Each structure stands twice: as structure tokens, then as C-alpha cells.
Amino acid sequence: MGVHVHRSERTDALLHGVSRLLTGIPSDPFTPEVVAVPSPGIERFITQGLGKMLGTTGDSQDGVCANVVFPSPAAVVNRLISQATGNDPHTDPWLPERAVWPLLSVIDRSAGEAWCEPLARHLGLDVDDPHRRDRRFAVATRLASLFGAYASQRPQMLLDWADGRDTDGAGAGIPDDLSWQPALWRSLRVEIGTASLAERMADACAAVRSDPQVVDLPERLSVFGASRLPADQLQILSALGDKREVHLWLADASPALWRELSPGQSTRRREDTSAAHVANPLLRSLGRDARELRIRLAQHVLTADDRHLAADLAADTLLGHLQRQLRDNADPRTQGTLRPGDGSIQVHACHGQTRQAEVIREIILRLLQDDPTLEPRDILMMCPDLDAFAPLLSAAFSAPGGWGSLRLRIADRTPEQSNAVLTALAALLELITGRLELSVLLDFAAQPPVST
């Protein structure tokens, strides 16, 4: 029982740890294992990795990853709160996609009230501007999503709003230019007529602690690869840890920094002093999420143990030197030695995104040729703008005639981006609300769901 933290500098070490955990047969072998992941890309990484470890014979990699489900941590939280409080998680009126409709009614009804004046002016409701009135649905969608984020990230703020106190959840007041938000949320609360997720959190945690069977979760569950855990997820994981095994598998680039951080530090970013403990500038700029998670875990979750899974960072390369500096939180003024033929870190200057896609294909082909043990599923590509690079990579990796073609799977795309029908529907809605230009109309007609 309890919350167990497993950390490592390398994700393959974490994956081996998950494999060892899942090897243990639970009391009910037919109950699916639950491994919560933050994105589909991490789910694919885990399933492919576990498929080479679970159920293997000897030194072969002929295993299988079966009877394991990979929900998101947010889905686990919503499911638990709904089951513990007797609500259907799929029809909860506080889900952002459902709350947008009563929120539209509240905005229309409250446009003439003094507190709603900034919002009414933005939407043109004060002067009956038809062009700005068209923003209503988009703004309501944005606000419903924002209130959902408040319930996850700042539940105490919504509890204060429900009690009539317009605070930020940490004792400070709401800025004047945002003073309409608490009143709008309270009006939405009246319109929906049920307690919000933040208000149901305490009852859900108490129910889980008193009766673990109130939710249909197995006796152990894991969270893998999370770089952030909001307040609601920390509360739920802490409650689950009273009667179940909860395992957190966290990527930790610097165990030395993890030990130095004090749980007494503030997690408010304007008061954050954790960067003062960081000697490595790369760790300082890219490690904020890890520092916040370390402090929040110590403050809000009573962990049963905190284990560091050692990783091999002894490679005598420039990349190995950089990894050891990050691990030890060392000042990088001691430069590594660049040996002849060391290609562990490479920079390629390319004239445009299309050329970048072509160059990376050539590099991967060379890697596969030089290392017969390397497989395409062992290679991960990351890009800052997936929407821009996805079609370019698909085209570059599908070489004419099949020679040099590589199988490519793109993860972490929204349904609209991966579903041609939804893409066409979105384009149709844009045609209705925008200027009907000939080029736009021809592009719409050329989309496969329309042209076929």
C-alpha cells in the first residue's frame, strides 16, 4: 500500500521497472492493469517496450503487452470523482464540452449586469454588434475550458468562489480586470445546479479512503511519464494510496537536484526560488516542471518510498558528458572532450522545414544501416510544431518507388488532425462563417471526403 515514487535519468530504466512490477500476478489475474499516461505517444512507447519484455521466452523479444489499459491521469481522476459521488463520468455537466451550453445562456442573460460589462463589451453585446456576437460560442468554449483548468489546477480558488470569496485560492484577491470571472462562475454554478468537480473532490477522497471498492480500479496502478501532476490528481493519488499500491514513474534528469530541493519552498511561480539551487543553466531553463513536481509531491503526497533507478551514463561521448553534468547538477564550465567520430550530438543547418524532413530521413537510414540491431520502433523524432511537420515527414519518409521508405507513425495529434472527415467538417464551418473565396472553395472540394 502507499504511493511509491520511482525516478531515473533514462526512460528505459523506468520501463524495465514497470515490466518487473507487472510481472507480479495480482490476486485477480483477469483484472486489467492500469498505467496512466499523459499522451498517446508515451502510451505507444510503453506498449512497444513492454511487448519486448512481458511474456518473453529466454533472451528473445517475443513477448506481448496485453490486458493493460492506458488512460490519462485526468480521465482516472474524473472517473474516480464521478463513481465516488454517484455521477456518470461521461455525462457530468461540468465537463468543458458540456458546460459550454449553460455558460452561453448565462452570458446572454447576464450581459446587462454591471459585473459582466467587460465580457459584454468584448462580445459586442452592449452595442448589438453582430460581428462580435459571433464570438460567443468560441469565447464560451474558451471560458468553459478555463474553468475546467481551474478545477484541476486551483480547486481551492473555486471553493473560495463558491463561498463568495473572490480570491486566487492562495489568500490574494482577484485582479480588477478579472473580477468578472468569479461572478460568472457562480452564475454558471446556479445554472448547472450541481456541485462542481472541485466541490466534490473532498467527498470523493473521503469515500475512497473509507471504502476502496467504491471505484472499479485494480489493487495497484501506475502513472508513467508525467512531468506535471495538478492539484486534483495529487489529491486523488494520495487518497488511492491509503488502500492501494500507487506507483509514480518519473523521468528525473538530476537526482542531485531532487535531493537538494526543500519541500518547504513555495510553488507559486512569482515566489519560486528553486532555481537558486540549480548550477547547470540547461537544467535551470528546462527543469522547472521537474522542480515544481518535486516540491508539490513532498507537500501534498505522503510517499511510502522514493527510489532512484540507476542508469548507465558512462558513455565516453559528448552526449554522455552532458548527461552526467545534468545528473550531478554540475556547472558546465568544465568542457567535455570531442573525440574524432563522436556523432552523439549533431546540428544540421537546413534551408526550410521540407529540407529538415529530408535530412532526418537520410540520417535515420544511415543509423539503421550502421547498426543491424536498431529497429524503426527504437527511434523517436520530436518536433516543435507537429501540425507543420507531420505532412512533410509523411511525404519525405514515403520515397517514390519504395526505395528508402520508412514506416512512420505520428502520435499526439488531435482527432481533427488525424481524421479527414473532421478536417473537412471544420473547413466547411470556416466556409460558412468566412469569406467565400474561390481558392478556399477549391481547396475544400479537393479534400478526400468531399471529392470521393
Contacts in CASP RR format, 6 or more apart in sequence:
PFRMAT RR
TARGET T0000
AUTHOR 0000-0000-0000
METHOD contacts of the structure
MODEL  1
MGVHVHRSERTDALLHGVSRLLTGIPSDPFTPEVVAVPSPGIERFITQGL
GKMLGTTGDSQDGVCANVVFPSPAAVVNRLISQATGNDPHTDPWLPERAV
WPLLSVIDRSAGEAWCEPLARHLGLDVDDPHRRDRRFAVATRLASLFGAY
ASQRPQMLLDWADGRDTDGAGAGIPDDLSWQPALWRSLRVEIGTASLAER
MADACAAVRSDPQVVDLPERLSVFGASRLPADQLQILSALGDKREVHLWL
ADASPALWRELSPGQSTRRREDTSAAHVANPLLRSLGRDARELRIRLAQH
VLTADDRHLAADLAADTLLGHLQRQLRDNADPRTQGTLRPGDGSIQVHAC
HGQTRQAEVIREIILRLLQDDPTLEPRDILMMCPDLDAFAPLLSAAFSAP
GGWGSLRLRIADRTPEQSNAVLTALAALLELITGRLELSVLLDFAAQPPV
ST
1 241 0 8 1.000
1 242 0 8 1.000
1 243 0 8 1.000
1 244 0 8 1.000
1 245 0 8 1.000
1 304 0 8 1.000
2 241 0 8 1.000
2 242 0 8 1.000
2 244 0 8 1.000
2 245 0 8 1.000
2 246 0 8 1.000
2 302 0 8 1.000
2 303 0 8 1.000
2 304 0 8 1.000
3 237 0 8 1.000
3 238 0 8 1.000
3 241 0 8 1.000
3 246 0 8 1.000
3 248 0 8 1.000
3 301 0 8 1.000
3 302 0 8 1.000
3 303 0 8 1.000
3 304 0 8 1.000
4 245 0 8 1.000
4 246 0 8 1.000
4 247 0 8 1.000
4 248 0 8 1.000
4 303 0 8 1.000
4 304 0 8 1.000
4 305 0 8 1.000
4 307 0 8 1.000
5 248 0 8 1.000
5 250 0 8 1.000
5 297 0 8 1.000
5 303 0 8 1.000
5 305 0 8 1.000
5 306 0 8 1.000
5 307 0 8 1.000
6 14 0 8 1.000
6 17 0 8 1.000
6 247 0 8 1.000
6 248 0 8 1.000
6 249 0 8 1.000
6 250 0 8 1.000
6 307 0 8 1.000
6 309 0 8 1.000
7 250 0 8 1.000
7 251 0 8 1.000
7 252 0 8 1.000
7 255 0 8 1.000
7 258 0 8 1.000
7 306 0 8 1.000
7 307 0 8 1.000
7 308 0 8 1.000
7 309 0 8 1.000
8 14 0 8 1.000
8 251 0 8 1.000
8 252 0 8 1.000
8 308 0 8 1.000
8 309 0 8 1.000
8 310 0 8 1.000
8 311 0 8 1.000
9 251 0 8 1.000
9 252 0 8 1.000
9 253 0 8 1.000
9 254 0 8 1.000
9 255 0 8 1.000
9 311 0 8 1.000
9 313 0 8 1.000
9 323 0 8 1.000
9 326 0 8 1.000
9 327 0 8 1.000
10 311 0 8 1.000
10 312 0 8 1.000
10 313 0 8 1.000
11 45 0 8 1.000
11 225 0 8 1.000
11 251 0 8 1.000
12 311 0 8 1.000
13 309 0 8 1.000
13 310 0 8 1.000
13 311 0 8 1.000
14 224 0 8 1.000
14 225 0 8 1.000
14 249 0 8 1.000
14 250 0 8 1.000
14 251 0 8 1.000
14 309 0 8 1.000
15 45 0 8 1.000
15 46 0 8 1.000
15 49 0 8 1.000
15 50 0 8 1.000
15 53 0 8 1.000
16 53 0 8 1.000
16 309 0 8 1.000
17 249 0 8 1.000
17 309 0 8 1.000
18 35 0 8 1.000
18 46 0 8 1.000
18 50 0 8 1.000
18 222 0 8 1.000
18 224 0 8 1.000
18 247 0 8 1.000
18 249 0 8 1.000
19 50 0 8 1.000
19 53 0 8 1.000
19 54 0 8 1.000
21 220 0 8 1.000
21 222 0 8 1.000
21 247 0 8 1.000
22 33 0 8 1.000
22 50 0 8 1.000
22 54 0 8 1.000
22 68 0 8 1.000
23 54 0 8 1.000
26 33 0 8 1.000
26 218 0 8 1.000
26 219 0 8 1.000
26 220 0 8 1.000
27 219 0 8 1.000
28 218 0 8 1.000
30 67 0 8 1.000
31 218 0 8 1.000
31 219 0 8 1.000
32 67 0 8 1.000
32 68 0 8 1.000
32 69 0 8 1.000
32 218 0 8 1.000
33 67 0 8 1.000
33 68 0 8 1.000
33 69 0 8 1.000
33 218 0 8 1.000
33 220 0 8 1.000
33 221 0 8 1.000
33 222 0 8 1.000
34 68 0 8 1.000
34 69 0 8 1.000
34 71 0 8 1.000
34 76 0 8 1.000
34 217 0 8 1.000
34 218 0 8 1.000
34 221 0 8 1.000
34 222 0 8 1.000
35 46 0 8 1.000
35 68 0 8 1.000
35 69 0 8 1.000
35 70 0 8 1.000
35 221 0 8 1.000
35 222 0 8 1.000
35 223 0 8 1.000
35 224 0 8 1.000
36 70 0 8 1.000
36 71 0 8 1.000
36 72 0 8 1.000
36 73 0 8 1.000
36 75 0 8 1.000
36 76 0 8 1.000
36 221 0 8 1.000
36 222 0 8 1.000
36 223 0 8 1.000
36 224 0 8 1.000
36 226 0 8 1.000
37 43 0 8 1.000
37 46 0 8 1.000
37 70 0 8 1.000
37 71 0 8 1.000
37 72 0 8 1.000
37 223 0 8 1.000
37 224 0 8 1.000
37 225 0 8 1.000
38 72 0 8 1.000
38 73 0 8 1.000
38 225 0 8 1.000
38 226 0 8 1.000
38 227 0 8 1.000
38 228 0 8 1.000
39 72 0 8 1.000
39 411 0 8 1.000
39 412 0 8 1.000
40 411 0 8 1.000
40 412 0 8 1.000
41 411 0 8 1.000
41 412 0 8 1.000
42 224 0 8 1.000
42 225 0 8 1.000
43 70 0 8 1.000
44 409 0 8 1.000
44 411 0 8 1.000
45 380 0 8 1.000
46 65 0 8 1.000
46 70 0 8 1.000
46 224 0 8 1.000
47 65 0 8 1.000
47 68 0 8 1.000
47 70 0 8 1.000
48 65 0 8 1.000
48 377 0 8 1.000
49 65 0 8 1.000
50 65 0 8 1.000
50 68 0 8 1.000
51 61 0 8 1.000
51 63 0 8 1.000
51 64 0 8 1.000
51 65 0 8 1.000
52 61 0 8 1.000
52 63 0 8 1.000
53 61 0 8 1.000
53 63 0 8 1.000
54 63 0 8 1.000
54 64 0 8 1.000
54 65 0 8 1.000
55 62 0 8 1.000
55 63 0 8 1.000
55 64 0 8 1.000
56 62 0 8 1.000
56 63 0 8 1.000
71 79 0 8 1.000
73 223 0 8 1.000
73 226 0 8 1.000
73 229 0 8 1.000
73 233 0 8 1.000
74 152 0 8 1.000
74 233 0 8 1.000
76 217 0 8 1.000
76 221 0 8 1.000
76 233 0 8 1.000
76 236 0 8 1.000
77 152 0 8 1.000
77 232 0 8 1.000
77 233 0 8 1.000
77 236 0 8 1.000
78 89 0 8 1.000
78 92 0 8 1.000
78 95 0 8 1.000
78 197 0 8 1.000
79 89 0 8 1.000
79 215 0 8 1.000
80 204 0 8 1.000
80 208 0 8 1.000
80 215 0 8 1.000
80 217 0 8 1.000
80 236 0 8 1.000
80 240 0 8 1.000
81 87 0 8 1.000
81 89 0 8 1.000
81 197 0 8 1.000
81 200 0 8 1.000
81 201 0 8 1.000
81 204 0 8 1.000
81 236 0 8 1.000
82 88 0 8 1.000
82 89 0 8 1.000
82 92 0 8 1.000
83 89 0 8 1.000
83 214 0 8 1.000
83 215 0 8 1.000
83 216 0 8 1.000
84 203 0 8 1.000
84 204 0 8 1.000
84 205 0 8 1.000
84 207 0 8 1.000
84 208 0 8 1.000
84 214 0 8 1.000
84 215 0 8 1.000
85 200 0 8 1.000
85 203 0 8 1.000
85 204 0 8 1.000
85 207 0 8 1.000
87 194 0 8 1.000
87 200 0 8 1.000
91 98 0 8 1.000
92 98 0 8 1.000
92 197 0 8 1.000
93 99 0 8 1.000
93 102 0 8 1.000
93 192 0 8 1.000
93 193 0 8 1.000
93 194 0 8 1.000
94 148 0 8 1.000
94 151 0 8 1.000
94 192 0 8 1.000
94 194 0 8 1.000
94 196 0 8 1.000
94 197 0 8 1.000
96 141 0 8 1.000
96 144 0 8 1.000
96 145 0 8 1.000
96 147 0 8 1.000
96 148 0 8 1.000
97 144 0 8 1.000
99 144 0 8 1.000
99 147 0 8 1.000
99 148 0 8 1.000
99 188 0 8 1.000
99 192 0 8 1.000
100 137 0 8 1.000
100 140 0 8 1.000
100 141 0 8 1.000
100 144 0 8 1.000
102 188 0 8 1.000
102 191 0 8 1.000
102 192 0 8 1.000
103 140 0 8 1.000
103 143 0 8 1.000
103 144 0 8 1.000
103 184 0 8 1.000
103 188 0 8 1.000
103 191 0 8 1.000
104 136 0 8 1.000
104 137 0 8 1.000
104 140 0 8 1.000
105 191 0 8 1.000
106 184 0 8 1.000
106 187 0 8 1.000
106 188 0 8 1.000
106 191 0 8 1.000
107 116 0 8 1.000
107 119 0 8 1.000
107 123 0 8 1.000
107 125 0 8 1.000
107 136 0 8 1.000
107 139 0 8 1.000
107 140 0 8 1.000
107 184 0 8 1.000
108 125 0 8 1.000
108 136 0 8 1.000
110 116 0 8 1.000
110 184 0 8 1.000
110 187 0 8 1.000
111 119 0 8 1.000
111 120 0 8 1.000
111 123 0 8 1.000
111 125 0 8 1.000
111 126 0 8 1.000
112 120 0 8 1.000
112 125 0 8 1.000
112 126 0 8 1.000
113 183 0 8 1.000
115 179 0 8 1.000
115 180 0 8 1.000
115 183 0 8 1.000
115 184 0 8 1.000
116 180 0 8 1.000
116 183 0 8 1.000
116 184 0 8 1.000
117 126 0 8 1.000
117 180 0 8 1.000
118 177 0 8 1.000
118 180 0 8 1.000
119 139 0 8 1.000
119 180 0 8 1.000
119 184 0 8 1.000
120 126 0 8 1.000
122 132 0 8 1.000
122 135 0 8 1.000
122 139 0 8 1.000
123 132 0 8 1.000
123 133 0 8 1.000
123 135 0 8 1.000
123 136 0 8 1.000
123 139 0 8 1.000
124 132 0 8 1.000
124 133 0 8 1.000
125 133 0 8 1.000
134 433 0 8 1.000
143 184 0 8 1.000
147 158 0 8 1.000
147 185 0 8 1.000
147 188 0 8 1.000
148 197 0 8 1.000
150 157 0 8 1.000
150 158 0 8 1.000
150 185 0 8 1.000
150 198 0 8 1.000
151 158 0 8 1.000
151 196 0 8 1.000
151 197 0 8 1.000
151 198 0 8 1.000
151 232 0 8 1.000
152 197 0 8 1.000
152 230 0 8 1.000
152 231 0 8 1.000
152 232 0 8 1.000
152 233 0 8 1.000
153 230 0 8 1.000
153 231 0 8 1.000
153 232 0 8 1.000
154 168 0 8 1.000
154 169 0 8 1.000
154 231 0 8 1.000
155 197 0 8 1.000
155 198 0 8 1.000
155 201 0 8 1.000
155 231 0 8 1.000
155 232 0 8 1.000
155 235 0 8 1.000
156 169 0 8 1.000
156 170 0 8 1.000
156 198 0 8 1.000
156 231 0 8 1.000
157 167 0 8 1.000
157 168 0 8 1.000
157 169 0 8 1.000
157 170 0 8 1.000
158 185 0 8 1.000
158 196 0 8 1.000
158 198 0 8 1.000
158 199 0 8 1.000
159 169 0 8 1.000
159 198 0 8 1.000
159 199 0 8 1.000
160 166 0 8 1.000
160 167 0 8 1.000
160 169 0 8 1.000
161 167 0 8 1.000
161 182 0 8 1.000
161 185 0 8 1.000
161 186 0 8 1.000
162 186 0 8 1.000
162 189 0 8 1.000
162 196 0 8 1.000
162 198 0 8 1.000
162 199 0 8 1.000
164 182 0 8 1.000
164 186 0 8 1.000
166 173 0 8 1.000
166 174 0 8 1.000
166 179 0 8 1.000
166 182 0 8 1.000
167 173 0 8 1.000
167 174 0 8 1.000
168 174 0 8 1.000
170 268 0 8 1.000
174 181 0 8 1.000
174 182 0 8 1.000
189 196 0 8 1.000
197 232 0 8 1.000
198 232 0 8 1.000
201 232 0 8 1.000
201 235 0 8 1.000
201 236 0 8 1.000
204 236 0 8 1.000
204 239 0 8 1.000
205 235 0 8 1.000
205 236 0 8 1.000
205 238 0 8 1.000
205 239 0 8 1.000
206 239 0 8 1.000
207 214 0 8 1.000
208 214 0 8 1.000
208 215 0 8 1.000
208 236 0 8 1.000
208 239 0 8 1.000
208 240 0 8 1.000
208 242 0 8 1.000
208 243 0 8 1.000
209 239 0 8 1.000
209 242 0 8 1.000
209 243 0 8 1.000
212 242 0 8 1.000
212 243 0 8 1.000
212 244 0 8 1.000
217 240 0 8 1.000
217 244 0 8 1.000
218 244 0 8 1.000
219 244 0 8 1.000
219 245 0 8 1.000
220 244 0 8 1.000
220 245 0 8 1.000
220 246 0 8 1.000
220 247 0 8 1.000
221 240 0 8 1.000
221 244 0 8 1.000
221 245 0 8 1.000
221 246 0 8 1.000
221 247 0 8 1.000
222 246 0 8 1.000
222 247 0 8 1.000
222 248 0 8 1.000
222 249 0 8 1.000
223 229 0 8 1.000
223 237 0 8 1.000
223 246 0 8 1.000
223 247 0 8 1.000
223 248 0 8 1.000
223 249 0 8 1.000
224 249 0 8 1.000
225 249 0 8 1.000
225 250 0 8 1.000
225 251 0 8 1.000
226 248 0 8 1.000
226 250 0 8 1.000
226 293 0 8 1.000
227 251 0 8 1.000
227 289 0 8 1.000
227 290 0 8 1.000
227 293 0 8 1.000
228 289 0 8 1.000
228 292 0 8 1.000
228 293 0 8 1.000
229 237 0 8 1.000
229 293 0 8 1.000
229 296 0 8 1.000
229 297 0 8 1.000
231 296 0 8 1.000
231 300 0 8 1.000
234 296 0 8 1.000
234 297 0 8 1.000
234 300 0 8 1.000
234 301 0 8 1.000
235 300 0 8 1.000
237 246 0 8 1.000
237 248 0 8 1.000
237 301 0 8 1.000
238 300 0 8 1.000
238 301 0 8 1.000
238 302 0 8 1.000
240 246 0 8 1.000
248 297 0 8 1.000
250 290 0 8 1.000
250 293 0 8 1.000
251 290 0 8 1.000
252 258 0 8 1.000
252 290 0 8 1.000
252 308 0 8 1.000
253 283 0 8 1.000
253 287 0 8 1.000
253 290 0 8 1.000
253 323 0 8 1.000
253 326 0 8 1.000
253 327 0 8 1.000
254 280 0 8 1.000
254 283 0 8 1.000
254 290 0 8 1.000
254 326 0 8 1.000
254 327 0 8 1.000
254 328 0 8 1.000
254 329 0 8 1.000
255 308 0 8 1.000
255 327 0 8 1.000
256 327 0 8 1.000
256 328 0 8 1.000
256 329 0 8 1.000
257 277 0 8 1.000
257 278 0 8 1.000
257 283 0 8 1.000
257 290 0 8 1.000
257 291 0 8 1.000
257 329 0 8 1.000
258 290 0 8 1.000
258 294 0 8 1.000
258 308 0 8 1.000
260 277 0 8 1.000
260 329 0 8 1.000
261 274 0 8 1.000
261 277 0 8 1.000
261 291 0 8 1.000
261 294 0 8 1.000
261 295 0 8 1.000
261 298 0 8 1.000
262 295 0 8 1.000
263 295 0 8 1.000
263 298 0 8 1.000
263 299 0 8 1.000
264 295 0 8 1.000
264 298 0 8 1.000
264 299 0 8 1.000
265 272 0 8 1.000
265 273 0 8 1.000
265 274 0 8 1.000
265 295 0 8 1.000
266 272 0 8 1.000
266 273 0 8 1.000
267 292 0 8 1.000
267 295 0 8 1.000
267 296 0 8 1.000
267 299 0 8 1.000
272 288 0 8 1.000
272 291 0 8 1.000
272 292 0 8 1.000
274 291 0 8 1.000
274 292 0 8 1.000
274 295 0 8 1.000
275 284 0 8 1.000
275 288 0 8 1.000
275 291 0 8 1.000
277 329 0 8 1.000
278 284 0 8 1.000
278 287 0 8 1.000
278 291 0 8 1.000
278 329 0 8 1.000
279 329 0 8 1.000
279 330 0 8 1.000
279 331 0 8 1.000
280 325 0 8 1.000
280 326 0 8 1.000
280 329 0 8 1.000
280 330 0 8 1.000
280 331 0 8 1.000
280 332 0 8 1.000
281 332 0 8 1.000
282 322 0 8 1.000
282 326 0 8 1.000
282 332 0 8 1.000
283 326 0 8 1.000
283 329 0 8 1.000
297 303 0 8 1.000
313 320 0 8 1.000
313 323 0 8 1.000
313 324 0 8 1.000
313 327 0 8 1.000
314 320 0 8 1.000
315 323 0 8 1.000
315 344 0 8 1.000
316 339 0 8 1.000
317 339 0 8 1.000
317 342 0 8 1.000
317 343 0 8 1.000
317 344 0 8 1.000
318 336 0 8 1.000
318 338 0 8 1.000
318 342 0 8 1.000
318 343 0 8 1.000
318 344 0 8 1.000
318 345 0 8 1.000
319 344 0 8 1.000
319 345 0 8 1.000
320 344 0 8 1.000
321 336 0 8 1.000
321 337 0 8 1.000
322 332 0 8 1.000
322 345 0 8 1.000
324 330 0 8 1.000
325 332 0 8 1.000
325 334 0 8 1.000
346 363 0 8 1.000
348 356 0 8 1.000
348 359 0 8 1.000
348 363 0 8 1.000
350 356 0 8 1.000
350 359 0 8 1.000
353 388 0 8 1.000
353 389 0 8 1.000
353 392 0 8 1.000
354 392 0 8 1.000
354 396 0 8 1.000
356 389 0 8 1.000
356 392 0 8 1.000
357 389 0 8 1.000
357 392 0 8 1.000
357 393 0 8 1.000
357 395 0 8 1.000
357 396 0 8 1.000
357 397 0 8 1.000
358 396 0 8 1.000
360 381 0 8 1.000
360 393 0 8 1.000
360 396 0 8 1.000
361 396 0 8 1.000
361 397 0 8 1.000
361 399 0 8 1.000
361 404 0 8 1.000
361 406 0 8 1.000
364 376 0 8 1.000
364 379 0 8 1.000
364 406 0 8 1.000
365 404 0 8 1.000
365 406 0 8 1.000
367 374 0 8 1.000
367 379 0 8 1.000
368 374 0 8 1.000
368 376 0 8 1.000
376 406 0 8 1.000
376 407 0 8 1.000
381 393 0 8 1.000
383 389 0 8 1.000
383 393 0 8 1.000
386 410 0 8 1.000
386 412 0 8 1.000
386 413 0 8 1.000
386 417 0 8 1.000
387 417 0 8 1.000
390 410 0 8 1.000
390 413 0 8 1.000
390 417 0 8 1.000
393 408 0 8 1.000
393 410 0 8 1.000
394 408 0 8 1.000
394 410 0 8 1.000
397 405 0 8 1.000
397 406 0 8 1.000
397 407 0 8 1.000
397 408 0 8 1.000
398 405 0 8 1.000
398 408 0 8 1.000
399 405 0 8 1.000
410 418 0 8 1.000
415 422 0 8 1.000
416 422 0 8 1.000
416 423 0 8 1.000
416 426 0 8 1.000
417 423 0 8 1.000
420 447 0 8 1.000
420 448 0 8 1.000
420 449 0 8 1.000
421 449 0 8 1.000
423 447 0 8 1.000
424 444 0 8 1.000
424 447 0 8 1.000
424 448 0 8 1.000
424 449 0 8 1.000
424 450 0 8 1.000
427 443 0 8 1.000
427 444 0 8 1.000
427 447 0 8 1.000
428 444 0 8 1.000
430 440 0 8 1.000
431 440 0 8 1.000
431 441 0 8 1.000
431 444 0 8 1.000
444 450 0 8 1.000
445 451 0 8 1.000
END
